Amino acid sequence: MLAWLIALPILAAVSTGIAIQLRQRPRRALRVVKALNLLLLAAAGVLVALAAWAPPVAAASAAAAGPSYGSGALIGAAIAVAGSSIGAGIAVAYTGSAALAAISERPEMFGRAMVLVGLAEGIAIYGLVVAIILIGKV
């Protein structure tokens, strides 16, 4: 938590400086952003390599306790909710705009159009149901 309290003002200052540089000298500022992105990518690669080669710390105690699927189920639930919500948002965007266009031409189409938009929103509910089932298995 302390690292975030230290890093947050630094990140805000860097992003403000980059925004100012983008207004004054856009070409040079984009080179700086590219260099910072490459530096962060290299640092992430080093962290991944260190994590891959580090010896397992609590492997013996975890093996004795038996398998635990709690974190996997929670990650699966998060993926189910996120994916279904994104899909529902895309579906509602298309069906909603088409429904508004149809209603503007023929107002009696309101009921049918809202049913189609509701079906698109049902995708998110299905993801939520899957997440509840997965969390119940933990």
Number of C-alpha atoms within 10 A of each C-alpha: 6 6 7 10 9 10 12 11 11 12 12 11 12 12 13 12 12 18 13 13 16 16 10 11 11 14 11 12 18 14 11 15 14 12 12 12 12 12 12 12 12 12 12 12 12 12 11 12 11 11 11 10 8 9 9 9 8 8 9 9 9 11 10 8 8 8 8 11 10 13 11 13 18 18 14 16 21 18 14 20 22 16 15 21 20 13 17 22 16 14 17 21 14 13 19 18 12 15 21 16 13 16 17 12 9 10 12 11 14 14 11 13 19 16 12 17 20 15 15 21 19 16 20 21 16 15 22 19 14 18 22 15 13 19 18 10 11 12
